[in-house]
């Protein structure tokens, strides 16, 4: 039984690695099961032994990524009732660099962008639903302003990654906070 589980894990890793290689060349919607199995050097039968369909594979990768975000990153977003954007982005950057090759194999792929958008959704839920005190740091309890701030800062972070991380992360976060604070001062 243990050998079967280990073999199954290895096969799933092979399939996921093949998918990430293909996403650097093709749009996710254009990838076929045939291309995926060929890239992974497995049969279609083997693929279907592990996943019911392509969506099941994507769902598993998404779940793994969101669990990583929740376990390693999300608790850094709000510390002692205060929004800690640097702590959050520092932890997210570490996770992307060290723990998550499926997400970071090609940060410019459509699937990586999709996962970034999922992280935004989780962040917004964390600030709006679970941590009312963080709203005070943002200075406004309106959902649209929180959403604007988080999605905007995530897009800036995304651009920073895709530009090869120019400058320090701290300088980037300080710039984001300054822009946001200036926007509130100029209502």
TORDO-395502 format. One record per residue: residue number from 1; residue in one letter; x negated, y, z negated of N, C-alpha, C in turn. Coordinates in pm, whole numbers, padded with zeros to 5 digits, m for minus. Layout:
BEGIN
> NUM; A; X; Y; Z; X; Y; Z; X; Y; Z
...
This chain:
BEGIN
> 1; X; m00083; m00121; 00000; 00000; 00000; 00000; m00087; 00126; 00000
> 2; X; m00192; 00128; m00085; m00279; 00246; m00093; m00349; 00271; 00040
> 3; X; m00390; 00162; 00107; m00456; 00177; 00236; m00359; 00237; 00339
> 4; X; m00234; 00191; 00335; m00133; 00244; 00426; m00110; 00393; 00402
> 5; X; m00100; 00433; 00276; m00081; 00575; 00244; m00200; 00658; 00289
> 6; X; m00321; 00606; 00266; m00441; 00679; 00308; m00444; 00689; 00460
> 7; X; m00411; 00581; 00528; m00409; 00581; 00674; m00304; 00679; 00726
> 8; X; m00189; 00680; 00661; m00082; 00772; 00700; m00126; 00917; 00683
> 9; X; m00191; 00948; 00570; m00240; 01084; 00547; m00342; 01123; 00654
> 10; X; m00433; 01031; 00686; m00534; 01060; 00788; m00469; 01086; 00924
> 11; X; m00369; 01008; 00958; m00299; 01027; 01086; m00228; 01161; 01089
> 12; X; m00162; 01197; 00979; m00093; 01326; 00973; m00193; 01441; 00987
> 13; X; m00307; 01429; 00925; m00411; 01533; 00937; m00456; 01543; 01082
> 14; X; m00474; 01429; 01146; m00514; 01427; 01286; m00410; 01499; 01374
> 15; X; m00283; 01472; 01348; m00175; 01534; 01425; m00174; 01685; 01401
> 16; X; m00189; 01727; 01276; m00188; 01870; 01244; m00309; 01941; 01304
> 17; X; m00424; 01877; 01298; m00543; 01936; 01360; m00524; 01952; 01511
> 18; X; m00465; 01851; 01573; m00440; 01859; 01717; m00344; 01973; 01749
> 19; X; m00242; 01989; 01667; m00148; 02099; 01688; m00219; 02234; 01677
> 20; X; m00303; 02251; 01578; m00374; 02378; 01561; m00468; 02405; 01678
> 21; X; m00531; 02301; 01730; m00616; 02319; 01848; m00533; 02364; 01968
> 22; X; m00418; 02302; 01984; m00331; 02338; 02097; m00273; 02478; 02083
> 23; X; m00243; 02523; 01960; m00185; 02657; 01944; m00285; 02766; 01980
> 24; X; m00412; 02734; 01981; m00510; 02836; 02022; m00512; 02851; 02174
> 25; X; m00456; 02752; 02245; m00454; 02755; 02391; m00315; 02784; 02448
> 26; X; m00211; 02737; 02378; m00074; 02744; 02430; 00020; 02805; 02329
> 27; X; 00130; 02860; 02379; 00236; 02904; 02290; 00297; 02781; 02225
> 28; X; 00339; 02795; 02103; 00396; 02684; 02029; 00513; 02621; 02103
> 29; X; 00598; 02704; 02161; 00717; 02654; 02230; 00683; 02574; 02357
> 30; X; 00561; 02588; 02405; 00521; 02520; 02529; 00450; 02387; 02502
> 31; X; 00420; 02358; 02376; 00348; 02235; 02342; 00446; 02117; 02343
> 32; X; 00406; 02012; 02411; 00489; 01892; 02419; 00433; 01783; 02328
> 33; X; 00517; 01685; 02299; 00473; 01570; 02220; 00362; 01497; 02293
> 34; X; 00373; 01486; 02425; 00267; 01420; 02503; 00134; 01490; 02487
> 35; X; 00134; 01624; 02497; 00009; 01698; 02480; m00046; 01678; 02339
> 36; X; 00042; 01683; 02243; 00002; 01668; 02103; m00059; 01530; 02077
> 37; X; 00007; 01426; 02125; m00044; 01290; 02100; m00174; 01267; 02177
> 38; X; m00185; 01324; 02295; m00309; 01311; 02371; m00424; 01382; 02298
> 39; X; m00397; 01502; 02249; m00498; 01579; 02176; m00540; 01506; 02047
> 40; X; m00444; 01444; 01981; m00472; 01373; 01855; m00527; 01232; 01879
> 41; X; m00523; 01188; 02003; m00568; 01054; 02040; m00489; 00946; 01967
> 42; X; m00357; 00964; 01970; m00265; 00866; 01912; m00154; 00839; 02013
> 43; X; m00077; 00736; 01988; 00036; 00707; 02077; 00158; 00787; 02034
> 44; X; 00253; 00798; 02125; 00381; 00864; 02090; 00449; 00786; 01977
> 45; X; 00438; 00655; 01983; 00499; 00571; 01879; 00442; 00608; 01742
> 46; X; 00310; 00628; 01736; 00247; 00665; 01609; 00299; 00799; 01561
> 47; X; 00313; 00894; 01653; 00368; 01024; 01614; 00506; 01005; 01552
> 48; X; 00591; 00928; 01620; 00729; 00912; 01572; 00739; 00824; 01448
> 49; X; 00636; 00750; 01415; 00634; 00679; 01287; 00617; 00777; 01171
> 50; X; 00555; 00891; 01200; 00526; 00989; 01095; 00623; 01107; 01094
> 51; X; 00678; 01142; 01209; 00768; 01256; 01219; 00886; 01221; 01309
> 52; X; 01003; 01267; 01271; 01122; 01240; 01352; 01120; 01319; 01483
> 53; X; 01059; 01438; 01478; 01048; 01523; 01596; 00946; 01633; 01569
> 54; X; 00927; 01718; 01668; 00830; 01827; 01658; 00866; 01923; 01544
> 55; X; 00995; 01949; 01528; 01039; 02039; 01422; 01005; 01986; 01284
> 56; X; 01010; 01854; 01267; 00975; 01794; 01137; 00827; 01818; 01105
> 57; X; 00743; 01811; 01205; 00601; 01841; 01187; 00582; 01987; 01145
> 58; X; 00646; 02078; 01217; 00635; 02220; 01184; 00690; 02249; 01045
> 59; X; 00798; 02184; 01011; 00858; 02203; 00879; 00763; 02158; 00768
> 60; X; 00695; 02046; 00791; 00600; 01998; 00690; 00483; 02095; 00674
> 61; X; 00431; 02144; 00785; 00320; 02241; 00778; 00366; 02368; 00707
> 62; X; 00484; 02416; 00741; 00537; 02535; 00676; 00553; 02514; 00526
> 63; X; 00607; 02400; 00487; 00624; 02370; 00344; 00491; 02367; 00272
> 64; X; 00392; 02302; 00333; 00258; 02297; 00273; 00201; 02437; 00256
> 65; X; 00217; 02520; 00359; 00165; 02656; 00352; 00234; 02739; 00245
> 66; X; 00364; 02727; 00236; 00437; 02805; 00136; 00405; 02757; m00005
> 67; X; 00382; 02628; m00022; 00340; 02576; m00153; 00203; 02632; m00190
> 68; X; 00112; 02639; m00093; m00019; 02699; m00119; m00005; 02845; m00160
> 69; X; 00077; 02918; m00088; 00099; 03059; m00121; 00157; 03072; m00262
> 70; X; 00257; 02991; m00292; 00320; 02999; m00423; 00225; 02959; m00535
> 71; X; 00143; 02857; m00512; 00056; 02809; m00619; m00073; 02890; m00635
> 72; X; m00123; 02948; m00528; m00253; 03015; m00535; m00248; 03167; m00520
> 73; X; m00138; 03220; m00469; m00138; 03361; m00432; m00028; 03441; m00499
> 74; X; 00092; 03390; m00500; 00208; 03470; m00539; 00200; 03525; m00681
> 75; X; 00141; 03449; m00772; 00132; 03498; m00910; 00039; 03618; m00922
> 76; X; m00037; 03648; m00819; m00127; 03764; m00819; m00056; 03891; m00775
> 77; X; 00064; 03879; m00720; 00136; 03996; m00668; 00182; 04089; m00779
> 78; X; 00232; 04031; m00886; 00280; 04111; m00999; 00208; 04062; m01124
> 79; X; 00130; 04150; m01185; 00056; 04117; m01306; 00100; 04211; m01416
> 80; X; 00147; 04154; m01525; 00196; 04231; m01640; 00296; 04338; m01597
> 81; X; 00386; 04300; m01508; 00492; 04391; m01466; 00450; 04496; m01365
> 82; X; 00327; 04492; m01321; 00277; 04591; m01225; 00239; 04522; m01094
> 83; X; 00268; 04589; m00985; 00230; 04539; m00854; 00079; 04548; m00840
> 84; X; 00015; 04435; m00808; m00130; 04432; m00790; m00159; 04389; m00646
> 85; X; m00154; 04485; m00557; m00172; 04456; m00416; m00311; 04403; m00386
> 86; X; m00413; 04459; m00451; m00548; 04409; m00426; m00561; 04265; m00472
> 87; X; m00514; 04234; m00591; m00521; 04096; m00641; m00450; 03999; m00549
> 88; X; m00334; 04042; m00498; m00258; 03957; m00407; m00334; 03934; m00277
> 89; X; m00378; 04042; m00212; m00446; 04025; m00083; m00582; 03958; m00098
> 90; X; m00649; 03978; m00210; m00774; 03909; m00236; m00749; 03758; m00245
> 91; X; m00646; 03718; m00319; m00612; 03576; m00331; m00565; 03519; m00197
> 92; X; m00487; 03596; m00122; m00440; 03550; 00009; m00557; 03533; 00105
> 93; X; m00648; 03628; 00105; m00766; 03620; 00190; m00849; 03496; 00154
> 94; X; m00870; 03473; 00024; m00944; 03353; m00020; m00874; 03226; 00027
> 95; X; m00742; 03222; 00011; m00668; 03104; 00053; m00683; 03080; 00203
> 96; X; m00673; 03185; 00281; m00685; 03171; 00426; m00824; 03125; 00467
> 97; X; m00924; 03172; 00397; m01062; 03138; 00431; m01102; 02999; 00383
> 98; X; m01051; 02957; 00267; m01102; 02835; 00204; m01006; 02717; 00209
> 99; X; m00879; 02741; 00186; m00787; 02631; 00158; m00693; 02595; 00271
> 100; X; m00693; 02670; 00377; m00582; 02652; 00468; m00624; 02655; 00614
> 101; X; m00690; 02551; 00658; m00736; 02549; 00797; m00621; 02543; 00897
> 102; X; m00506; 02488; 00857; m00395; 02479; 00951; m00338; 02616; 00982
> 103; X; m00341; 02703; 00885; m00288; 02837; 00905; m00392; 02925; 00972
> 104; X; m00515; 02911; 00932; m00616; 03006; 00974; m00698; 02962; 01095
> 105; X; m00669; 02845; 01149; m00752; 02798; 01261; m00757; 02899; 01375
> 106; X; m00648; 02969; 01395; m00647; 03077; 01494; m00545; 03180; 01447
> 107; X; m00594; 03283; 01381; m00504; 03381; 01322; m00421; 03456; 01426
> 108; X; m00460; 03448; 01551; m00385; 03519; 01655; m00276; 03433; 01718
> 109; X; m00266; 03308; 01678; m00164; 03222; 01739; m00025; 03264; 01693
> 110; X; 00073; 03231; 01774; 00212; 03264; 01740; 00254; 03194; 01612
> 111; X; 00204; 03073; 01589; 00243; 03001; 01468; 00184; 03067; 01344
> 112; X; 00061; 03115; 01353; 00004; 03187; 01238; 00084; 03312; 01207
> 113; X; 00127; 03382; 01311; 00210; 03501; 01290; 00343; 03461; 01226
> 114; X; 00401; 03351; 01271; 00525; 03301; 01212; 00505; 03273; 01063
> 115; X; 00393; 03208; 01028; 00367; 03179; 00886; 00343; 03308; 00807
> 116; X; 00278; 03405; 00868; 00260; 03534; 00801; 00396; 03596; 00770
> 117; X; 00488; 03587; 00863; 00622; 03640; 00840; 00692; 03566; 00727
> 118; X; 00669; 03436; 00716; 00726; 03359; 00605; 00667; 03406; 00472
> 119; X; 00538; 03436; 00470; 00475; 03487; 00348; 00539; 03620; 00310
> 120; X; 00565; 03706; 00409; 00634; 03833; 00382; 00767; 03808; 00313
> 121; X; 00844; 03713; 00365; 00975; 03682; 00306; 00961; 03639; 00160
> 122; X; 00861; 03555; 00133; 00838; 03508; m00003; 00798; 03625; m00094
> 123; X; 00713; 03714; m00043; 00671; 03832; m00120; 00791; 03920; m00154
> 124; X; 00873; 03946; m00055; 00990; 04033; m00077; 01081; 03972; m00182
> 125; X; 01104; 03843; m00172; 01189; 03775; m00271; 01126; 03785; m00409
> 126; X; 00995; 03770; m00416; 00926; 03778; m00546; 00944; 03915; m00609
> 127; X; 00927; 04019; m00531; 00939; 04154; m00585; 01085; 04188; m00617
> 128; X; 01175; 04155; m00527; 01315; 04196; m00545; 01393; 04110; m00643
> 129; X; 01370; 03982; m00643; 01453; 03893; m00722; 01390; 03855; m00855
> 130; X; 01265; 03815; m00853; 01205; 03758; m00973; 01135; 03859; m01062
> 131; X; 01093; 03971; m01008; 01012; 04065; m01086; 01067; 04206; m01075
> 132; X; 01175; 04232; m01143; 01235; 04365; m01140; 01137; 04474; m01180
> 133; X; 01043; 04442; m01268; 00949; 04543; m01315; 00856; 04590; m01204
> 134; X; 00829; 04506; m01107; 00741; 04547; m00997; 00805; 04659; m00916
> 135; X; 00936; 04663; m00913; 01004; 04768; m00838; 00968; 04905; m00893
> 136; X; 00943; 04912; m01024; 00907; 05040; m01085; 00775; 05090; m01029
> 137; X; 00681; 04998; m01005; 00553; 05036; m00948; 00572; 05093; m00808
> 138; X; 00663; 05037; m00733; 00690; 05086; m00598; 00769; 05216; m00605
> 139; X; 00820; 05249; m00721; 00889; 05375; m00750; 01031; 05381; m00697
> 140; X; 01083; 05273; m00645; 01219; 05277; m00595; 01275; 05137; m00593
> 141; X; 01401; 05122; m00630; 01461; 04990; m00636; 01535; 04951; m00509
> 142; X; 01531; 05033; m00409; 01603; 05003; m00287; 01531; 04895; m00206
> 143; X; 01608; 04796; m00169; 01553; 04681; m00098; 01482; 04720; 00031
> 144; X; 01535; 04816; 00105; 01473; 04852; 00232; 01334; 04912; 00214
> 145; X; 01315; 04991; 00109; 01183; 05050; 00087; 01082; 04944; 00045
> 146; X; 01126; 04849; m00038; 01037; 04740; m00078; 01001; 04657; 00045
> 147; X; 01100; 04626; 00126; 01077; 04548; 00247; 00983; 04622; 00341
> 148; X; 01004; 04751; 00359; 00918; 04832; 00444; 00773; 04828; 00395
> 149; X; 00756; 04847; 00265; 00622; 04849; 00208; 00551; 04715; 00227
> 150; X; 00620; 04606; 00195; 00557; 04475; 00203; 00530; 04436; 00348
> 151; X; 00627; 04452; 00436; 00603; 04414; 00575; 00496; 04502; 00638
> 152; X; 00496; 04629; 00605; 00392; 04718; 00656; 00254; 04678; 00608
> 153; X; 00242; 04650; 00480; 00110; 04613; 00427; 00065; 04478; 00482
> 154; X; 00158; 04386; 00504; 00121; 04256; 00562; 00073; 04274; 00706
> 155; X; 00137; 04362; 00781; 00093; 04386; 00920; m00046; 04448; 00923
> 156; X; m00072; 04540; 00832; m00206; 04601; 00824; m00309; 04493; 00788
> 157; X; m00275; 04407; 00693; m00364; 04297; 00655; m00388; 04204; 00774
> 158; X; m00283; 04173; 00849; m00292; 04088; 00968; m00388; 04150; 01070
> 159; X; m00373; 04281; 01094; m00463; 04349; 01188; m00607; 04346; 01139
> 160; X; m00625; 04365; 01009; m00760; 04362; 00951; m00825; 04226; 00975
> 161; X; m00751; 04118; 00956; m00804; 03983; 00981; m00842; 03967; 01127
> 162; X; m00752; 04009; 01216; m00775; 03989; 01359; m00882; 04080; 01417
> 163; X; m00918; 04184; 01344; m01028; 04271; 01386; m01161; 04225; 01326
> 164; X; m01162; 04111; 01261; m01286; 04058; 01205; m01318; 04110; 01066
> 165; X; m01218; 04159; 00994; m01231; 04209; 00858; m01331; 04326; 00847
> 166; X; m01311; 04431; 00926; m01402; 04547; 00915; m01380; 04619; 00783
> 167; X; m01487; 04658; 00718; m01476; 04727; 00590; m01433; 04631; 00480
> 168; X; m01425; 04684; 00361; m01391; 04599; 00246; m01240; 04586; 00230
> 169; X; m01201; 04478; 00167; m01060; 04456; 00137; m01009; 04562; 00041
> 170; X; m01092; 04600; m00056; m01051; 04702; m00153; m01022; 04834; m00081
> 171; X; m01106; 04873; 00014; m01083; 04997; 00088; m00953; 04989; 00168
> 172; X; m00927; 04873; 00225; m00803; 04854; 00301; m00681; 04871; 00210
> 173; X; m00682; 04806; 00095; m00569; 04814; 00002; m00554; 04957; m00050
> 174; X; m00664; 05023; m00081; m00657; 05163; m00126; m00593; 05252; m00020
> 175; X; m00630; 05229; 00106; m00572; 05306; 00216; m00421; 05281; 00225
> 176; X; m00380; 05153; 00212; m00237; 05121; 00219; m00161; 05190; 00105
> 177; X; m00216; 05185; m00015; m00149; 05245; m00131; m00143; 05397; m00117
> 178; X; m00250; 05458; m00065; m00252; 05603; m00045; m00145; 05644; 00056
> 179; X; m00138; 05572; 00166; m00034; 05602; 00268; 00104; 05588; 00208
> 180; X; 00126; 05485; 00130; 00257; 05462; 00072; 00289; 05571; m00031
> 181; X; 00193; 05603; m00117; 00216; 05707; m00218; 00240; 05842; m00152
> 182; X; 00163; 05875; m00047; 00183; 06001; 00025; 00322; 06007; 00086
> 183; X; 00369; 05896; 00137; 00503; 05890; 00195; 00610; 05920; 00092
> 184; X; 00590; 05875; m00030; 00687; 05903; m00135; 00680; 06049; m00179
> 185; X; 00559; 06104; m00180; 00544; 06243; m00222; 00607; 06339; m00121
> 186; X; 00612; 06298; 00005; 00665; 06384; 00111; 00810; 06355; 00147
> 187; X; 00881; 06286; 00063; 01021; 06248; 00087; 01078; 06331; 00195
